[in-house]
Amino acid sequence: MKRLLPGQTILLPSPVLIIGTYGPDGKPNIMNAAWGGIASSRPPCISVSLREATLTHQNIKRSQAFTMNVPSEKYVTEADFAGMSSGRDTDKFAVTGLTAEKSSLVDAPIVSEFPYALECSLIRQVDLGSHTMFIGQILGIVADEDMLGPIRLPDIEKVRPMLWGSLGSMAYYGVGNRLGDAFSVGSSLRQS
Amino acid sequence: MKRLLPGQTILLPSPVLIIGTYGPDGKPNIMNAAWGGIASSRPPCISVSLREATLTHQNIKRSQAFTMNVPSEKYVTEADFAGMSSGRDTDKFAVTGLTAEKSSLVDAPIVSEFPYALECSLIRQVDLGSHTMFIGQILGIVADEDMLGPIRLPDIEKVRPMLWGSLGSMAYYGVGNRLGDAFSVGSSLRQS
């Protein structure tokens, strides 16, 4: 039985993106955002959509840069706190005990404790009603050596990222079982 | 120990998006894409980035519409097949045995067997090198009654969506344990 529902922002899964920026005073800040994803392969780009009221929106416009830090599930408390508070009145690095480290490629801080971060330079901004979509070119990745898999890239089974269950559950989830290889498991349907 | 890697499209997790469109001949098609995410809350918008060479790219430009179908993990084979073949020479609905149902809101097909679909009308197109980002307004959601949770929205624990492990693993994964409530678990760090 199908139900028709009003248009709503329900994408499963949605990522947990911890955006790192510097404030006008040089103070590092982090924000938790779920509205974003990869935007292009060449150049490698990622997008994140933010409300204009946020400090991070203002910071990205000024510095033209941000980092996209991927937290592992053990940092669910810190990640959630980053989405519950504003950098305008809270030093989120101090409260969470996380460490800000300057990116060598862009004017934005990296969260040292997280498995890896994308270093992004703003290349486009798209205004869409409540949110501005910031598109950043991924200039580099800073990753913990022990989060890399066999081909020396961040490996989901080591990173153990979390995901957001969206409006239907309002909760964070971990990654479950490996279901099959991409560009492979579908081969069984190939017509001979 | 931190490693510096070249800029690459590694976002964990990335979603598994099955894009539904009609071809110029009215033939329904599906494609598997991982580059996308929610783009705005009001109006509710979602983005997906596609290479110009794909049939889906051409179909969206003509029909100005698409559906974003979220498969449950039991459809990993069908979803992968949708990413391994082209609608130009393959009737993917016929091969997978999935059923195309016309959206009542937009000129695009819904995959009946999947838990829910977003019905999207194209509102913006952003060209970014290898990929075009299509931004669609989510006009409605078609969902299976038994995929809805307590607040009558698609529930991640019922939908059981899959996610893509990106370049580091090239595999699909299921959803794991519930880690904590959003806007809640972080409260323990609030300063009193």
Interface residues (C-beta under 8 A of the other chain):
Chain A: M1 K2 R3 L4 L5 P6 G7 Q8 T9 I10 L11 L12 P13 S14 P15 A34 W35 G36 G37 I38 A39 S40 S41 R42 P43 P44 C45 I46 S47 S49 M68 V70 E73 V76 T77 E78 A79 D80 F81 A82 G83 M84 S85 V95 T96 S104 Y116 L118 E119 R124 V126 L128 G129 S130 H131 M133 I135 Q137 I138 L139 G140 I141 V142 A143 D144 E145 D146 L148 G149 I151 R152 L153 P154 D155 I156 E157 V159 P161 M162 L163 W164 G165 S166 L167 G168 S169 M170 A171 Y172 Y173 G174 V175 G176 N177 R178 L179 G180 D181 A182 F183 S184 V185 G186 S187 S188 L189 R190 Q191
Chain B: M1 K2 R3 L4 L5 P6 G7 Q8 T9 I10 L11 L12 P13 S14 P15 A34 W35 G36 G37 I38 A39 S40 S41 R42 P43 P44 C45 I46 S47 S49 M68 V70 E73 V76 T77 E78 A79 D80 F81 A82 G83 M84 S85 V95 T96 S104 Y116 L118 E119 R124 V126 L128 G129 S130 H131 M133 I135 Q137 I138 L139 G140 I141 V142 A143 D144 E145 D146 L148 G149 I151 R152 L153 P154 D155 I156 E157 V159 P161 M162 L163 W164 G165 S166 L167 G168 S169 M170 A171 Y172 Y173 G174 V175 G176 N177 R178 L179 G180 D181 A182 F183 S184 V185 G186 S187 S188 L189 R190 Q191
